[in-house]
Amino acid sequence: MNSQLETTARKVRKIFDTTKQLKEAQKLWFKNVRGYVRANPGTSLGMALAGGFLMSRILSSR
């Protein structure tokens, strides 16, 4: 029983650590995207429009 508890505790710690790493990666990614959009607003708008157009084509064909 004790080994099961230790195994579960290790798994919970690993999940917690992974979650923490993912949150940090997300913050860094958003910071980079925000900087790119501020530096290149026209390109960012064009990419958003192209992405929206492609999504509408994909979803409307169903």
HTML snippet that shows the backbone in 3Dmol.js (N, CA, C, O; Angstrom):
<script src="https://3Dmol.org/build/3Dmol-min.js"></script>
<div id="view" style="width:600px;height:400px;position:relative"></div>
<script>
const pdb = `
ATOM      1  N   MET A   1       0.831  -1.200   0.000  1.00  0.00           N
ATOM      2  CA  MET A   1       0.000   0.000   0.000  1.00  0.00           C
ATOM      3  C   MET A   1       0.869   1.254   0.000  1.00  0.00           C
ATOM      4  O   MET A   1       0.554   2.233  -0.676  1.00  0.00           O
ATOM      5  N   ASN A   2       1.947   1.223   0.749  1.00  0.00           N
ATOM      6  CA  ASN A   2       2.823   2.384   0.850  1.00  0.00           C
ATOM      7  C   ASN A   2       3.507   2.689  -0.478  1.00  0.00           C
ATOM      8  O   ASN A   2       3.685   3.854  -0.834  1.00  0.00           O
ATOM      9  N   SER A   3       3.891   1.643  -1.213  1.00  0.00           N
ATOM     10  CA  SER A   3       4.535   1.865  -2.504  1.00  0.00           C
ATOM     11  C   SER A   3       3.552   2.466  -3.503  1.00  0.00           C
ATOM     12  O   SER A   3       3.943   3.270  -4.350  1.00  0.00           O
ATOM     13  N   GLN A   4       2.289   2.084  -3.412  1.00  0.00           N
ATOM     14  CA  GLN A   4       1.273   2.679  -4.293  1.00  0.00           C
ATOM     15  C   GLN A   4       1.128   4.161  -4.003  1.00  0.00           C
ATOM     16  O   GLN A   4       0.988   4.976  -4.915  1.00  0.00           O
ATOM     17  N   LEU A   5       1.162   4.496  -2.727  1.00  0.00           N
ATOM     18  CA  LEU A   5       1.042   5.898  -2.323  1.00  0.00           C
ATOM     19  C   LEU A   5       2.238   6.707  -2.832  1.00  0.00           C
ATOM     20  O   LEU A   5       2.072   7.828  -3.312  1.00  0.00           O
ATOM     21  N   GLU A   6       3.434   6.141  -2.726  1.00  0.00           N
ATOM     22  CA  GLU A   6       4.635   6.822  -3.210  1.00  0.00           C
ATOM     23  C   GLU A   6       4.589   6.985  -4.730  1.00  0.00           C
ATOM     24  O   GLU A   6       4.966   8.033  -5.254  1.00  0.00           O
ATOM     25  N   THR A   7       4.137   5.968  -5.424  1.00  0.00           N
ATOM     26  CA  THR A   7       4.020   6.037  -6.887  1.00  0.00           C
ATOM     27  C   THR A   7       3.034   7.122  -7.289  1.00  0.00           C
ATOM     28  O   THR A   7       3.296   7.910  -8.198  1.00  0.00           O
ATOM     29  N   THR A   8       1.910   7.153  -6.609  1.00  0.00           N
ATOM     30  CA  THR A   8       0.899   8.175  -6.897  1.00  0.00           C
ATOM     31  C   THR A   8       1.447   9.568  -6.610  1.00  0.00           C
ATOM     32  O   THR A   8       1.222  10.497  -7.386  1.00  0.00           O
ATOM     33  N   ALA A   9       2.154   9.715  -5.515  1.00  0.00           N
ATOM     34  CA  ALA A   9       2.728  11.018  -5.161  1.00  0.00           C
ATOM     35  C   ALA A   9       3.734  11.465  -6.216  1.00  0.00           C
ATOM     36  O   ALA A   9       3.764  12.643  -6.570  1.00  0.00           O
ATOM     37  N   ARG A  10       4.563  10.547  -6.727  1.00  0.00           N
ATOM     38  CA  ARG A  10       5.523  10.895  -7.779  1.00  0.00           C
ATOM     39  C   ARG A  10       4.805  11.343  -9.043  1.00  0.00           C
ATOM     40  O   ARG A  10       5.206  12.313  -9.686  1.00  0.00           O
ATOM     41  N   LYS A  11       3.743  10.632  -9.391  1.00  0.00           N
ATOM     42  CA  LYS A  11       2.987  10.988 -10.598  1.00  0.00           C
ATOM     43  C   LYS A  11       2.338  12.357 -10.457  1.00  0.00           C
ATOM     44  O   LYS A  11       2.324  13.144 -11.403  1.00  0.00           O
ATOM     45  N   VAL A  12       1.806  12.635  -9.286  1.00  0.00           N
ATOM     46  CA  VAL A  12       1.177  13.934  -9.044  1.00  0.00           C
ATOM     47  C   VAL A  12       2.221  15.047  -9.133  1.00  0.00           C
ATOM     48  O   VAL A  12       1.957  16.098  -9.717  1.00  0.00           O
ATOM     49  N   ARG A  13       3.406  14.822  -8.558  1.00  0.00           N
ATOM     50  CA  ARG A  13       4.473  15.824  -8.645  1.00  0.00           C
ATOM     51  C   ARG A  13       4.894  16.051 -10.096  1.00  0.00           C
ATOM     52  O   ARG A  13       5.135  17.186 -10.507  1.00  0.00           O
ATOM     53  N   LYS A  14       4.982  14.975 -10.866  1.00  0.00           N
ATOM     54  CA  LYS A  14       5.367  15.096 -12.276  1.00  0.00           C
ATOM     55  C   LYS A  14       4.325  15.891 -13.050  1.00  0.00           C
ATOM     56  O   LYS A  14       4.675  16.739 -13.870  1.00  0.00           O
ATOM     57  N   ILE A  15       3.046  15.625 -12.795  1.00  0.00           N
ATOM     58  CA  ILE A  15       1.976  16.382 -13.455  1.00  0.00           C
ATOM     59  C   ILE A  15       2.054  17.854 -13.065  1.00  0.00           C
ATOM     60  O   ILE A  15       1.909  18.737 -13.911  1.00  0.00           O
ATOM     61  N   PHE A  16       2.284  18.113 -11.781  1.00  0.00           N
ATOM     62  CA  PHE A  16       2.395  19.493 -11.309  1.00  0.00           C
ATOM     63  C   PHE A  16       3.563  20.199 -11.987  1.00  0.00           C
ATOM     64  O   PHE A  16       3.416  21.331 -12.449  1.00  0.00           O
ATOM     65  N   ASP A  17       4.720  19.547 -12.053  1.00  0.00           N
ATOM     66  CA  ASP A  17       5.894  20.147 -12.681  1.00  0.00           C
ATOM     67  C   ASP A  17       5.662  20.400 -14.173  1.00  0.00           C
ATOM     68  O   ASP A  17       6.042  21.448 -14.695  1.00  0.00           O
ATOM     69  N   THR A  18       5.045  19.448 -14.847  1.00  0.00           N
ATOM     70  CA  THR A  18       4.766  19.600 -16.273  1.00  0.00           C
ATOM     71  C   THR A  18       3.799  20.756 -16.506  1.00  0.00           C
ATOM     72  O   THR A  18       3.973  21.536 -17.442  1.00  0.00           O
ATOM     73  N   THR A  19       2.787  20.864 -15.662  1.00  0.00           N
ATOM     74  CA  THR A  19       1.820  21.962 -15.769  1.00  0.00           C
ATOM     75  C   THR A  19       2.515  23.304 -15.589  1.00  0.00           C
ATOM     76  O   THR A  19       2.235  24.262 -16.309  1.00  0.00           O
ATOM     77  N   LYS A  20       3.410  23.361 -14.635  1.00  0.00           N
ATOM     78  CA  LYS A  20       4.145  24.599 -14.385  1.00  0.00           C
ATOM     79  C   LYS A  20       5.005  24.965 -15.598  1.00  0.00           C
ATOM     80  O   LYS A  20       5.059  26.133 -15.983  1.00  0.00           O
ATOM     81  N   GLN A  21       5.673  23.984 -16.201  1.00  0.00           N
ATOM     82  CA  GLN A  21       6.487  24.239 -17.384  1.00  0.00           C
ATOM     83  C   GLN A  21       5.637  24.709 -18.557  1.00  0.00           C
ATOM     84  O   GLN A  21       6.036  25.610 -19.295  1.00  0.00           O
ATOM     85  N   LEU A  22       4.474  24.104 -18.729  1.00  0.00           N
ATOM     86  CA  LEU A  22       3.590  24.501 -19.829  1.00  0.00           C
ATOM     87  C   LEU A  22       3.073  25.925 -19.650  1.00  0.00           C
ATOM     88  O   LEU A  22       2.951  26.671 -20.621  1.00  0.00           O
ATOM     89  N   LYS A  23       2.770  26.299 -18.414  1.00  0.00           N
ATOM     90  CA  LYS A  23       2.307  27.664 -18.153  1.00  0.00           C
ATOM     91  C   LYS A  23       3.394  28.681 -18.469  1.00  0.00           C
ATOM     92  O   LYS A  23       3.112  29.739 -19.033  1.00  0.00           O
ATOM     93  N   GLU A  24       4.638  28.367 -18.109  1.00  0.00           N
ATOM     94  CA  GLU A  24       5.754  29.263 -18.418  1.00  0.00           C
ATOM     95  C   GLU A  24       5.970  29.369 -19.925  1.00  0.00           C
ATOM     96  O   GLU A  24       6.217  30.457 -20.446  1.00  0.00           O
ATOM     97  N   ALA A  25       5.876  28.238 -20.625  1.00  0.00           N
ATOM     98  CA  ALA A  25       6.034  28.246 -22.085  1.00  0.00           C
ATOM     99  C   ALA A  25       4.923  29.072 -22.734  1.00  0.00           C
ATOM    100  O   ALA A  25       5.164  29.798 -23.698  1.00  0.00           O
ATOM    101  N   GLN A  26       3.711  28.957 -22.201  1.00  0.00           N
ATOM    102  CA  GLN A  26       2.584  29.719 -22.739  1.00  0.00           C
ATOM    103  C   GLN A  26       2.813  31.222 -22.555  1.00  0.00           C
ATOM    104  O   GLN A  26       2.553  32.005 -23.469  1.00  0.00           O
ATOM    105  N   LYS A  27       3.293  31.623 -21.389  1.00  0.00           N
ATOM    106  CA  LYS A  27       3.567  33.045 -21.143  1.00  0.00           C
ATOM    107  C   LYS A  27       4.618  33.571 -22.122  1.00  0.00           C
ATOM    108  O   LYS A  27       4.470  34.662 -22.673  1.00  0.00           O
ATOM    109  N   LEU A  28       5.674  32.794 -22.333  1.00  0.00           N
ATOM    110  CA  LEU A  28       6.729  33.202 -23.259  1.00  0.00           C
ATOM    111  C   LEU A  28       6.195  33.293 -24.685  1.00  0.00           C
ATOM    112  O   LEU A  28       6.513  34.238 -25.407  1.00  0.00           O
ATOM    113  N   TRP A  29       5.391  32.320 -25.093  1.00  0.00           N
ATOM    114  CA  TRP A  29       4.834  32.310 -26.440  1.00  0.00           C
ATOM    115  C   TRP A  29       3.945  33.532 -26.661  1.00  0.00           C
ATOM    116  O   TRP A  29       4.056  34.201 -27.688  1.00  0.00           O
ATOM    117  N   PHE A  30       3.057  33.828 -25.696  1.00  0.00           N
ATOM    118  CA  PHE A  30       2.184  34.992 -25.836  1.00  0.00           C
ATOM    119  C   PHE A  30       2.990  36.284 -25.883  1.00  0.00           C
ATOM    120  O   PHE A  30       2.646  37.206 -26.623  1.00  0.00           O
ATOM    121  N   LYS A  31       4.055  36.352 -25.101  1.00  0.00           N
ATOM    122  CA  LYS A  31       4.901  37.548 -25.117  1.00  0.00           C
ATOM    123  C   LYS A  31       5.538  37.725 -26.496  1.00  0.00           C
ATOM    124  O   LYS A  31       5.593  38.838 -27.019  1.00  0.00           O
ATOM    125  N   ASN A  32       6.015  36.635 -27.077  1.00  0.00           N
ATOM    126  CA  ASN A  32       6.623  36.697 -28.409  1.00  0.00           C
ATOM    127  C   ASN A  32       5.600  37.078 -29.476  1.00  0.00           C
ATOM    128  O   ASN A  32       5.892  37.893 -30.350  1.00  0.00           O
ATOM    129  N   VAL A  33       4.415  36.500 -29.411  1.00  0.00           N
ATOM    130  CA  VAL A  33       3.366  36.810 -30.390  1.00  0.00           C
ATOM    131  C   VAL A  33       2.953  38.275 -30.267  1.00  0.00           C
ATOM    132  O   VAL A  33       2.794  38.968 -31.272  1.00  0.00           O
ATOM    133  N   ARG A  34       2.785  38.733 -29.054  1.00  0.00           N
ATOM    134  CA  ARG A  34       2.391  40.126 -28.828  1.00  0.00           C
ATOM    135  C   ARG A  34       3.437  41.077 -29.414  1.00  0.00           C
ATOM    136  O   ARG A  34       3.087  42.077 -30.041  1.00  0.00           O
ATOM    137  N   GLY A  35       4.697  40.771 -29.212  1.00  0.00           N
ATOM    138  CA  GLY A  35       5.768  41.593 -29.765  1.00  0.00           C
ATOM    139  C   GLY A  35       5.754  41.590 -31.286  1.00  0.00           C
ATOM    140  O   GLY A  35       5.950  42.632 -31.912  1.00  0.00           O
ATOM    141  N   TYR A  36       5.522  40.418 -31.887  1.00  0.00           N
ATOM    142  CA  TYR A  36       5.476  40.321 -33.348  1.00  0.00           C
ATOM    143  C   TYR A  36       4.317  41.138 -33.903  1.00  0.00           C
ATOM    144  O   TYR A  36       4.473  41.853 -34.893  1.00  0.00           O
ATOM    145  N   VAL A  37       3.152  41.031 -33.264  1.00  0.00           N
ATOM    146  CA  VAL A  37       1.968  41.755 -33.746  1.00  0.00           C
ATOM    147  C   VAL A  37       2.199  43.262 -33.648  1.00  0.00           C
ATOM    148  O   VAL A  37       1.809  44.009 -34.545  1.00  0.00           O
ATOM    149  N   ARG A  38       2.820  43.703 -32.580  1.00  0.00           N
ATOM    150  CA  ARG A  38       3.088  45.144 -32.438  1.00  0.00           C
ATOM    151  C   ARG A  38       4.117  45.632 -33.459  1.00  0.00           C
ATOM    152  O   ARG A  38       4.028  46.759 -33.946  1.00  0.00           O
ATOM    153  N   ALA A  39       5.086  44.783 -33.776  1.00  0.00           N
ATOM    154  CA  ALA A  39       6.126  45.170 -34.736  1.00  0.00           C
ATOM    155  C   ALA A  39       5.642  45.057 -36.181  1.00  0.00           C
ATOM    156  O   ALA A  39       6.128  45.781 -37.049  1.00  0.00           O
ATOM    157  N   ASN A  40       4.691  44.161 -36.450  1.00  0.00           N
ATOM    158  CA  ASN A  40       4.226  43.905 -37.815  1.00  0.00           C
ATOM    159  C   ASN A  40       2.691  43.839 -37.868  1.00  0.00           C
ATOM    160  O   ASN A  40       2.132  42.773 -38.124  1.00  0.00           O
ATOM    161  N   PRO A  41       2.019  44.950 -37.631  1.00  0.00           N
ATOM    162  CA  PRO A  41       0.556  44.894 -37.581  1.00  0.00           C
ATOM    163  C   PRO A  41      -0.087  44.515 -38.916  1.00  0.00           C
ATOM    164  O   PRO A  41      -1.087  43.798 -38.934  1.00  0.00           O
ATOM    165  N   GLY A  42       0.466  44.982 -40.018  1.00  0.00           N
ATOM    166  CA  GLY A  42      -0.114  44.666 -41.327  1.00  0.00           C
ATOM    167  C   GLY A  42       0.008  43.194 -41.661  1.00  0.00           C
ATOM    168  O   GLY A  42      -0.949  42.566 -42.114  1.00  0.00           O
ATOM    169  N   THR A  43       1.180  42.655 -41.435  1.00  0.00           N
ATOM    170  CA  THR A  43       1.401  41.232 -41.687  1.00  0.00           C
ATOM    171  C   THR A  43       0.523  40.381 -40.780  1.00  0.00           C
ATOM    172  O   THR A  43      -0.039  39.374 -41.211  1.00  0.00           O
ATOM    173  N   SER A  44       0.410  40.792 -39.525  1.00  0.00           N
ATOM    174  CA  SER A  44      -0.416  40.048 -38.571  1.00  0.00           C
ATOM    175  C   SER A  44      -1.881  40.049 -38.992  1.00  0.00           C
ATOM    176  O   SER A  44      -2.564  39.030 -38.890  1.00  0.00           O
ATOM    177  N   LEU A  45      -2.358  41.193 -39.463  1.00  0.00           N
ATOM    178  CA  LEU A  45      -3.740  41.279 -39.935  1.00  0.00           C
ATOM    179  C   LEU A  45      -3.942  40.388 -41.152  1.00  0.00           C
ATOM    180  O   LEU A  45      -4.948  39.685 -41.249  1.00  0.00           O
ATOM    181  N   GLY A  46      -2.990  40.414 -42.082  1.00  0.00           N
ATOM    182  CA  GLY A  46      -3.082  39.556 -43.266  1.00  0.00           C
ATOM    183  C   GLY A  46      -3.095  38.079 -42.901  1.00  0.00           C
ATOM    184  O   GLY A  46      -3.846  37.300 -43.487  1.00  0.00           O
ATOM    185  N   MET A  47      -2.266  37.692 -41.936  1.00  0.00           N
ATOM    186  CA  MET A  47      -2.237  36.296 -41.508  1.00  0.00           C
ATOM    187  C   MET A  47      -3.553  35.901 -40.849  1.00  0.00           C
ATOM    188  O   MET A  47      -4.049  34.793 -41.057  1.00  0.00           O
ATOM    189  N   ALA A  48      -4.117  36.805 -40.055  1.00  0.00           N
ATOM    190  CA  ALA A  48      -5.395  36.517 -39.405  1.00  0.00           C
ATOM    191  C   ALA A  48      -6.514  36.375 -40.436  1.00  0.00           C
ATOM    192  O   ALA A  48      -7.356  35.483 -40.330  1.00  0.00           O
ATOM    193  N   LEU A  49      -6.515  37.259 -41.431  1.00  0.00           N
ATOM    194  CA  LEU A  49      -7.531  37.168 -42.484  1.00  0.00           C
ATOM    195  C   LEU A  49      -7.378  35.874 -43.291  1.00  0.00           C
ATOM    196  O   LEU A  49      -8.370  35.213 -43.598  1.00  0.00           O
ATOM    197  N   ALA A  50      -6.154  35.519 -43.629  1.00  0.00           N
ATOM    198  CA  ALA A  50      -5.916  34.285 -44.387  1.00  0.00           C
ATOM    199  C   ALA A  50      -6.333  33.068 -43.567  1.00  0.00           C
ATOM    200  O   ALA A  50      -6.951  32.142 -44.092  1.00  0.00           O
ATOM    201  N   GLY A  51      -5.997  33.073 -42.295  1.00  0.00           N
ATOM    202  CA  GLY A  51      -6.387  31.958 -41.421  1.00  0.00           C
ATOM    203  C   GLY A  51      -7.899  31.846 -41.301  1.00  0.00           C
ATOM    204  O   GLY A  51      -8.444  30.743 -41.336  1.00  0.00           O
ATOM    205  N   GLY A  52      -8.578  32.974 -41.160  1.00  0.00           N
ATOM    206  CA  GLY A  52     -10.038  32.964 -41.085  1.00  0.00           C
ATOM    207  C   GLY A  52     -10.669  32.473 -42.371  1.00  0.00           C
ATOM    208  O   GLY A  52     -11.643  31.720 -42.351  1.00  0.00           O
ATOM    209  N   PHE A  53     -10.102  32.908 -43.499  1.00  0.00           N
ATOM    210  CA  PHE A  53     -10.617  32.458 -44.791  1.00  0.00           C
ATOM    211  C   PHE A  53     -10.455  30.953 -44.943  1.00  0.00           C
ATOM    212  O   PHE A  53     -11.387  30.264 -45.358  1.00  0.00           O
ATOM    213  N   LEU A  54      -9.260  30.436 -44.604  1.00  0.00           N
ATOM    214  CA  LEU A  54      -9.042  28.998 -44.713  1.00  0.00           C
ATOM    215  C   LEU A  54      -9.966  28.202 -43.792  1.00  0.00           C
ATOM    216  O   LEU A  54     -10.508  27.168 -44.184  1.00  0.00           O
ATOM    217  N   MET A  55     -10.140  28.693 -42.569  1.00  0.00           N
ATOM    218  CA  MET A  55     -11.043  27.991 -41.641  1.00  0.00           C
ATOM    219  C   MET A  55     -12.470  27.985 -42.156  1.00  0.00           C
ATOM    220  O   MET A  55     -13.175  26.984 -42.025  1.00  0.00           O
ATOM    221  N   SER A  56     -12.906  29.107 -42.748  1.00  0.00           N
ATOM    222  CA  SER A  56     -14.273  29.153 -43.265  1.00  0.00           C
ATOM    223  C   SER A  56     -14.444  28.190 -44.441  1.00  0.00           C
ATOM    224  O   SER A  56     -15.498  27.570 -44.586  1.00  0.00           O
ATOM    225  N   ARG A  57     -13.423  28.062 -45.273  1.00  0.00           N
ATOM    226  CA  ARG A  57     -13.490  27.121 -46.402  1.00  0.00           C
ATOM    227  C   ARG A  57     -13.517  25.680 -45.922  1.00  0.00           C
ATOM    228  O   ARG A  57     -14.261  24.853 -46.450  1.00  0.00           O
ATOM    229  N   ILE A  58     -12.715  25.391 -44.934  1.00  0.00           N
ATOM    230  CA  ILE A  58     -12.663  24.022 -44.400  1.00  0.00           C
ATOM    231  C   ILE A  58     -13.981  23.649 -43.737  1.00  0.00           C
ATOM    232  O   ILE A  58     -14.514  22.563 -43.963  1.00  0.00           O
ATOM    233  N   LEU A  59     -14.501  24.555 -42.920  1.00  0.00           N
ATOM    234  CA  LEU A  59     -15.715  24.259 -42.158  1.00  0.00           C
ATOM    235  C   LEU A  59     -16.973  24.299 -43.029  1.00  0.00           C
ATOM    236  O   LEU A  59     -17.943  23.596 -42.747  1.00  0.00           O
ATOM    237  N   SER A  60     -16.963  25.113 -44.080  1.00  0.00           N
ATOM    238  CA  SER A  60     -18.168  25.197 -44.920  1.00  0.00           C
ATOM    239  C   SER A  60     -18.291  24.031 -45.879  1.00  0.00           C
ATOM    240  O   SER A  60     -19.367  23.796 -46.429  1.00  0.00           O
ATOM    241  N   SER A  61     -17.212  23.297 -46.091  1.00  0.00           N
ATOM    242  CA  SER A  61     -17.260  22.157 -47.021  1.00  0.00           C
ATOM    243  C   SER A  61     -17.854  20.899 -46.365  1.00  0.00           C
ATOM    244  O   SER A  61     -18.049  19.881 -47.030  1.00  0.00           O
ATOM    245  N   ARG A  62     -18.130  20.976 -45.098  1.00  0.00           N
ATOM    246  CA  ARG A  62     -18.666  19.796 -44.384  1.00  0.00           C
ATOM    247  C   ARG A  62     -20.143  19.703 -44.492  1.00  0.00           C
ATOM    248  O   ARG A  62     -20.744  18.775 -43.951  1.00  0.00           O
TER     249      ARG A  62
END
`;
const viewer = $3Dmol.createViewer("view");
viewer.addModel(pdb, "pdb");
viewer.setStyle({}, {cartoon: {color: "spectrum"}});
viewer.zoomTo();
viewer.render();
</script>
